[in-house]
Amino acid sequence: MASSEQTAGEKRRAYNGPAFFSHGFRPFFFSAALFAGLVIPLWMAAFSHGYAIGPEGNALGWHGHEMVFGYVAAVIAGFVMTAIPNWTGRLPVMGMPLVLLFLLWLAGRVAMFVGGNGLLTSTIDCLFLIVVAGLAWCEVLAGKNWRNLPVCLLVGLLAVSNVLDHAGDALGFPYQFGLRMALALVTTLMMLIGGRVIPSFTTNWMKKQRMAVMPAPFGLYDKVALLFAVIALLSWIIDPDAKAVGVGFLIAAVVHTIRLIRWRGWQCGKDPLVLILHIAYFWIPVALGLMGLAILRPDLLTSAHALHALTTGAIGQLTMAIMTRASLGHCGRELRAGAGTVLIYLLIFVGALLRVSLPFTGVSYALGMSIAGFIWAAGFLLFAALYGPMLFAPRR
């Protein structure tokens, strides 16, 4: 193992291609942020003016698909292509293989926007996650990194959910089965990875501050919390309107709120890079609670409003928290959130909060969605502007 790690290290140092394709996080984090920042205004224009977008001219369906299988898939690819070499000590995907992987993601976005032959469009779009999952499985198995097999399983199932999102109707699956499956898998992945990195980063920061009480380590409570949420999410995939699912979501929301409290995030206010992880994770129980309430009391809350707490709130905030921290660390920058990074976090948080809350005010739906969407998208465009230069430049 020592010799193989040494060889991998030598190959990393020998790489003399563009810095942008030296690690997976560089092209995928930058492109994911730019994509999210541009697609949301485009979707809002389509909604307001009735533009036909996507393979079937269904702008709403295109918006939902692309934010999950376009934006989130890119972030996940950037994360696993960067994390797996750290987990296994093996050589990362870089250079021309990474260029080809990135072009495959880009081809999927173009295909889903332009449309055309349904089978060809679906195939191009689905190939990206299938390849990412295959790479993840190959590297983790080759590195005998058994601890991270659940991550590979979730990414593999995410690839399957994309196939089902395209072919679900033809195969007789319930409406939006594939999309619900994808959102459930992404939520599970956030709870799993969040449960590792948030208490770990928090503990490291607290030790530097010489605090006496540390976050609760991963244990039985975390396993129970994950189990509650996974059961509720699996049930939601199959029957999204069942009252029992609504109750399950409410229980999961309480359990995960307690899980978050055990990590003692309120003590990290001096470090935005740590604090934002706790704020982002808090969106998960909020979303689960609202999804449960939407099922049990549809007269008070629609499922669309609840889902945006999960998508714009939990997914948007947590992916950005990971992207900023990972970009700083892997680009050799100081792990410190400057004013620009704090503004990114604030824009995404405010945009998500408004997207969930404005429908309950007297503001018209179109106007409220536009205000919230532009603020949220501005956070991602700001990331592309501020972090783009370091993602294109060699590591310091």
C-alpha positions as CSV (number, residue, x, y, z in Angstrom):
1,M,0.0,0.0,0.0
2,A,2.8,2.4,0.8
3,S,4.4,2.0,-2.6
4,S,1.1,2.4,-4.4
5,E,0.4,5.6,-2.4
6,Q,3.8,6.9,-3.3
7,T,3.2,6.1,-7.0
8,A,-0.1,8.0,-6.8
9,G,1.6,10.9,-5.2
10,E,4.3,11.0,-7.8
11,K,1.6,10.9,-10.6
12,R,-0.2,13.8,-9.0
13,R,3.0,15.9,-8.9
14,A,3.8,14.8,-12.5
15,Y,0.5,16.1,-13.8
16,N,1.2,19.3,-15.8
17,G,-2.2,19.8,-17.5
18,P,-4.7,22.6,-16.7
19,A,-5.3,23.1,-13.0
20,F,-9.0,23.1,-13.7
21,F,-8.9,19.4,-14.5
22,S,-6.5,18.3,-11.8
23,H,-9.2,17.4,-9.3
24,G,-12.9,16.6,-9.7
25,F,-14.1,19.4,-7.4
26,R,-12.7,22.1,-9.7
27,P,-14.8,21.7,-12.9
28,F,-17.9,20.3,-11.1
29,F,-18.2,22.7,-8.3
30,F,-17.7,25.7,-10.5
31,S,-20.0,24.4,-13.3
32,A,-22.7,23.3,-10.8
33,A,-22.8,26.8,-9.2
34,L,-22.8,28.6,-12.6
35,F,-25.5,26.2,-13.8
36,A,-27.7,26.8,-10.8
37,G,-27.3,30.5,-11.0
38,L,-28.3,30.6,-14.6
39,V,-31.0,27.9,-14.8
40,I,-33.2,29.4,-12.1
41,P,-33.7,32.8,-13.9
42,L,-34.2,30.9,-17.1
43,W,-36.9,28.7,-15.5
44,M,-38.6,31.8,-14.0
45,A,-38.7,33.4,-17.4
46,A,-40.2,30.2,-18.9
47,F,-42.8,30.1,-16.1
48,S,-43.7,33.8,-16.5
49,H,-43.9,33.8,-20.3
50,G,-44.9,30.3,-21.1
51,Y,-41.7,29.3,-22.9
52,A,-41.3,25.6,-23.8
53,I,-38.1,24.1,-22.4
54,G,-36.9,20.6,-22.3
55,P,-37.5,17.4,-24.3
56,E,-41.3,17.7,-24.1
57,G,-41.6,21.4,-23.7
58,N,-42.5,21.0,-20.1
59,A,-40.6,23.8,-18.3
60,L,-41.7,22.7,-14.9
61,G,-40.6,19.1,-15.4
62,W,-37.3,20.3,-16.9
63,H,-36.6,22.6,-13.9
64,G,-37.2,19.8,-11.4
65,H,-35.1,17.3,-13.3
66,E,-32.2,19.6,-14.0
67,M,-31.8,20.9,-10.5
68,V,-31.5,17.3,-9.2
69,F,-29.8,15.5,-12.0
70,G,-27.9,18.5,-13.3
71,Y,-26.9,20.6,-10.4
72,V,-26.9,18.1,-7.5
73,A,-25.4,15.4,-9.7
74,A,-22.5,17.7,-10.5
75,V,-21.8,18.5,-6.9
76,I,-21.9,14.8,-5.9
77,A,-19.5,14.0,-8.8
78,G,-17.1,16.8,-7.6
79,F,-17.4,15.5,-4.0
80,V,-16.9,11.8,-4.7
81,M,-14.1,12.3,-7.3
82,T,-12.2,14.4,-4.7
83,A,-13.1,12.4,-1.5
84,I,-12.5,8.9,-2.8
85,P,-8.8,9.4,-3.5
86,N,-8.5,10.7,0.1
87,W,-10.4,7.7,1.4
88,T,-8.4,5.1,-0.6
89,G,-5.0,6.7,-1.3
90,R,-5.4,6.0,-5.0
91,L,-4.9,8.4,-7.9
92,P,-7.8,10.8,-8.5
93,V,-9.6,11.0,-11.9
94,M,-7.8,13.9,-13.6
95,G,-6.6,15.2,-16.9
96,M,-8.3,13.8,-20.0
97,P,-10.5,11.3,-18.2
98,L,-11.9,14.1,-16.0
99,V,-12.4,16.3,-19.1
100,L,-14.4,13.5,-20.7
101,L,-16.4,13.0,-17.6
102,F,-17.2,16.7,-17.5
103,L,-18.1,16.8,-21.1
104,L,-20.5,13.9,-20.5
105,W,-22.2,16.0,-17.8
106,L,-22.4,19.0,-20.1
107,A,-23.8,16.8,-23.0
108,G,-26.6,15.8,-20.6
109,R,-27.5,19.4,-19.9
110,V,-27.5,20.3,-23.6
111,A,-29.6,17.2,-24.5
112,M,-32.1,18.0,-21.8
113,F,-32.4,21.6,-22.9
114,V,-32.6,21.0,-26.7
115,G,-34.6,17.7,-26.6
116,G,-35.1,15.6,-29.8
117,N,-35.3,11.9,-29.9
118,G,-36.5,10.7,-26.5
119,L,-34.4,7.6,-26.3
120,L,-31.2,9.4,-27.4
121,T,-31.8,12.3,-25.0
122,S,-32.5,10.0,-22.0
123,T,-29.4,7.9,-22.8
124,I,-27.1,10.9,-23.0
125,D,-28.5,12.3,-19.7
126,C,-28.4,9.0,-17.8
127,L,-24.8,8.1,-18.8
128,F,-23.1,10.6,-16.6
129,L,-24.3,9.3,-13.2
130,I,-23.9,5.7,-14.4
131,V,-20.2,6.5,-15.1
132,V,-19.7,8.4,-11.9
133,A,-21.2,5.5,-9.9
134,G,-19.1,3.0,-11.8
135,L,-15.9,5.0,-11.1
136,A,-16.9,5.3,-7.4
137,W,-17.5,1.5,-7.1
138,C,-14.2,0.6,-8.9
139,E,-12.1,2.9,-6.8
140,V,-13.6,2.0,-3.4
141,L,-13.4,-1.7,-4.1
142,A,-9.9,-1.5,-5.5
143,G,-8.8,0.5,-2.4
144,K,-10.7,-2.0,-0.1
145,N,-12.3,1.0,1.5
146,W,-15.3,-0.9,2.8
147,R,-16.5,1.9,5.2
148,N,-17.6,4.0,2.2
149,L,-19.5,1.4,0.3
150,P,-22.8,3.0,1.4
151,V,-21.8,6.1,-0.4
152,C,-21.2,4.1,-3.6
153,L,-24.6,2.4,-3.1
154,L,-26.4,5.7,-2.8
155,V,-24.7,7.1,-5.9
156,G,-25.5,4.0,-7.8
157,L,-29.1,4.2,-6.8
158,L,-29.2,7.8,-7.8
159,A,-28.1,6.8,-11.3
160,V,-31.0,4.3,-11.3
161,S,-33.4,7.0,-10.2
162,N,-32.5,9.1,-13.2
163,V,-33.3,6.2,-15.5
164,L,-36.6,5.8,-13.7
165,D,-37.3,9.5,-14.0
166,H,-37.1,9.1,-17.8
167,A,-38.7,5.7,-18.2
168,G,-41.0,5.5,-15.1
169,D,-44.2,6.3,-16.9
170,A,-43.5,3.7,-19.6
171,L,-42.7,1.1,-17.0
172,G,-45.9,1.9,-15.0
173,F,-44.2,3.5,-12.0
174,P,-46.2,6.1,-10.0
175,Y,-46.0,9.8,-11.1
176,Q,-42.6,11.3,-10.4
177,F,-41.3,8.1,-8.8
178,G,-37.8,8.6,-10.1
179,L,-37.6,12.2,-8.9
180,R,-38.9,11.4,-5.4
181,M,-36.4,8.5,-5.3
182,A,-33.6,10.9,-6.2
183,L,-34.6,13.4,-3.6
184,A,-34.8,10.7,-0.9
185,L,-31.4,9.4,-1.9
186,V,-29.8,12.9,-1.8
187,T,-31.4,13.6,1.6
188,T,-30.0,10.3,2.9
189,L,-26.6,11.1,1.5
190,M,-26.7,14.5,3.2
191,M,-27.7,12.9,6.5
192,L,-24.9,10.3,6.2
193,I,-22.1,12.6,5.1
194,G,-23.3,15.5,7.3
195,G,-23.3,13.1,10.2
196,R,-19.6,12.5,9.6
197,V,-18.2,16.0,8.7
198,I,-20.3,18.3,10.8
199,P,-19.4,16.9,14.3
200,S,-15.8,16.2,13.0
201,F,-15.2,19.8,11.9
202,T,-17.0,21.1,14.9
203,T,-14.9,19.1,17.3
204,N,-11.7,20.2,15.6
205,W,-12.7,23.8,15.9
206,M,-13.8,23.5,19.5
207,K,-10.5,21.8,20.4
208,K,-8.6,24.8,19.0
209,Q,-10.8,27.0,21.2
210,R,-10.0,24.7,24.1
211,M,-13.7,24.1,24.9
212,A,-14.6,21.5,27.5
213,V,-17.7,19.9,26.0
214,M,-17.5,18.4,22.6
215,P,-20.2,17.3,20.1
216,A,-21.6,13.9,20.6
217,P,-19.7,11.3,18.5
218,F,-21.5,9.1,16.0
219,G,-23.3,6.3,17.8
220,L,-26.5,4.4,18.4
221,Y,-28.7,7.6,18.4
222,D,-27.4,8.6,14.9
223,K,-28.1,5.1,13.6
224,V,-31.7,5.3,14.9
225,A,-32.1,8.8,13.5
226,L,-31.0,7.7,10.1
227,L,-33.3,4.7,10.3
228,F,-36.4,6.8,11.1
229,A,-35.7,9.1,8.2
230,V,-34.9,6.4,5.7
231,I,-38.1,4.5,6.5
232,A,-40.1,7.7,6.1
233,L,-38.4,8.6,2.8
234,L,-38.8,5.1,1.4
235,S,-42.5,5.1,2.2
236,W,-42.8,8.6,0.6
237,I,-41.3,7.3,-2.6
238,I,-44.0,4.6,-2.8
239,D,-47.0,6.5,-1.5
240,P,-46.4,10.2,-1.1
241,D,-49.9,11.0,0.2
242,A,-50.2,8.4,2.9
243,K,-51.0,9.8,6.4
244,A,-48.6,7.3,8.0
245,V,-45.8,8.9,5.9
246,G,-46.8,12.3,7.2
247,V,-46.5,11.0,10.8
248,G,-43.2,9.4,9.9
249,F,-41.8,12.7,8.6
250,L,-42.8,14.5,11.7
251,I,-41.1,11.9,13.9
252,A,-38.0,12.1,11.7
253,A,-38.0,15.9,12.0
254,V,-37.9,15.8,15.8
255,V,-35.3,13.0,15.9
256,H,-33.0,14.9,13.5
257,T,-33.5,18.2,15.4
258,I,-32.2,16.5,18.5
259,R,-29.3,15.0,16.5
260,L,-28.3,18.4,15.4
261,I,-28.5,19.8,18.9
262,R,-26.1,17.1,20.1
263,W,-23.5,18.6,17.8
264,R,-23.6,21.9,19.7
265,G,-23.5,24.2,16.7
266,W,-24.5,27.3,18.6
267,Q,-21.0,27.4,20.1
268,C,-19.5,27.9,16.6
269,G,-20.8,31.4,15.8
270,K,-17.2,32.8,15.5
271,D,-16.4,30.5,12.5
272,P,-18.9,30.9,9.6
273,L,-17.4,27.8,7.8
274,V,-18.5,25.6,10.7
275,L,-21.7,27.4,11.7
276,I,-23.1,27.2,8.1
277,L,-22.9,23.4,8.3
278,H,-25.2,23.4,11.3
279,I,-27.6,25.9,9.7
280,A,-27.6,23.9,6.5
281,Y,-28.4,20.7,8.3
282,F,-31.2,22.3,10.3
283,W,-33.0,22.7,7.0
284,I,-33.3,18.9,6.8
285,P,-35.6,18.5,9.9
286,V,-37.4,21.7,8.8
287,A,-38.1,20.2,5.4
288,L,-39.1,16.8,6.9
289,G,-41.5,18.5,9.3
290,L,-43.1,20.6,6.5
291,M,-43.4,17.6,4.2
292,G,-45.2,15.8,7.0
293,L,-47.5,18.7,7.7
294,A,-48.3,19.0,3.9
295,I,-49.5,15.4,3.9
296,L,-51.5,15.7,7.1
297,R,-52.8,19.2,6.6
298,P,-52.9,19.9,2.9
299,D,-55.3,22.8,3.6
300,L,-52.4,24.6,5.4
301,L,-49.4,23.7,3.2
302,T,-48.8,22.3,-0.2
303,S,-46.3,19.6,-1.0
304,A,-44.5,22.0,-3.4
305,H,-43.9,24.5,-0.6
306,A,-42.6,21.8,1.7
307,L,-40.3,20.3,-1.0
308,H,-38.6,23.7,-1.6
309,A,-37.5,23.7,2.0
310,L,-35.7,20.5,1.1
311,T,-34.3,21.6,-2.3
312,T,-33.6,25.3,-2.0
313,G,-33.0,25.1,1.8
314,A,-31.3,21.8,2.8
315,I,-29.7,20.8,-0.5
316,G,-28.8,24.3,-1.6
317,Q,-27.3,25.4,1.7
318,L,-25.5,22.2,2.5
319,T,-24.0,21.7,-1.0
320,M,-22.7,25.3,-0.9
321,A,-21.3,24.8,2.6
322,I,-19.4,21.8,1.4
323,M,-18.3,23.4,-1.9
324,T,-16.8,26.5,-0.2
325,R,-15.0,24.6,2.5
326,A,-13.6,21.9,0.1
327,S,-12.6,24.5,-2.5
328,L,-10.6,26.5,0.1
329,G,-8.9,23.5,1.6
330,H,-8.0,21.7,-1.6
331,C,-6.9,24.9,-3.3
332,G,-4.4,25.5,-0.5
333,R,-6.3,28.6,0.9
334,E,-6.9,29.4,4.5
335,L,-10.0,27.8,5.9
336,R,-11.6,31.1,6.7
337,A,-14.9,32.6,5.4
338,G,-14.4,36.1,4.1
339,A,-17.1,38.7,3.6
340,G,-17.9,37.4,0.1
341,T,-18.3,33.8,1.4
342,V,-20.6,35.0,4.2
343,L,-22.6,36.9,1.6
344,I,-23.0,33.7,-0.5
345,Y,-24.4,31.9,2.6
346,L,-26.7,34.7,3.4
347,L,-28.1,35.0,-0.2
348,I,-28.9,31.3,-0.4
349,F,-30.4,31.2,3.1
350,V,-32.6,34.3,2.4
351,G,-33.6,33.0,-1.0
352,A,-34.6,29.7,0.4
353,L,-36.5,31.3,3.3
354,L,-38.4,33.6,1.0
355,R,-39.2,30.7,-1.4
356,V,-40.8,28.8,1.5
357,S,-42.5,31.7,3.2
358,L,-43.6,34.2,0.5
359,P,-46.5,32.0,-0.8
360,F,-48.2,32.6,2.6
361,T,-48.1,36.4,2.2
362,G,-50.1,38.7,0.0
363,V,-47.3,38.7,-2.6
364,S,-48.3,37.1,-5.9
365,Y,-46.9,33.7,-6.6
366,A,-45.0,34.8,-9.7
367,L,-43.5,37.9,-8.0
368,G,-42.6,36.0,-4.8
369,M,-41.0,33.2,-6.8
370,S,-39.0,35.7,-8.8
371,I,-37.7,37.6,-5.8
372,A,-36.7,34.4,-4.0
373,G,-35.2,32.8,-7.1
374,F,-33.1,35.8,-8.0
375,I,-31.7,36.1,-4.5
376,W,-31.0,32.4,-4.3
377,A,-29.4,32.3,-7.8
378,A,-27.3,35.3,-6.9
379,G,-25.5,33.3,-4.2
380,F,-24.4,30.7,-6.7
381,L,-23.3,33.2,-9.3
382,L,-21.3,34.9,-6.5
383,F,-19.6,31.6,-5.7
384,A,-18.7,31.2,-9.4
385,A,-17.3,34.8,-9.5
386,L,-15.3,34.6,-6.2
387,Y,-14.2,31.0,-6.2
388,G,-13.8,30.6,-10.0
389,P,-10.3,32.2,-10.1
390,M,-8.9,29.8,-7.4
391,L,-10.6,26.8,-9.1
392,F,-8.8,27.6,-12.4
393,A,-5.5,28.3,-10.7
394,P,-2.9,25.8,-9.4
395,R,-3.0,24.9,-5.7
396,R,-0.9,27.3,-3.6
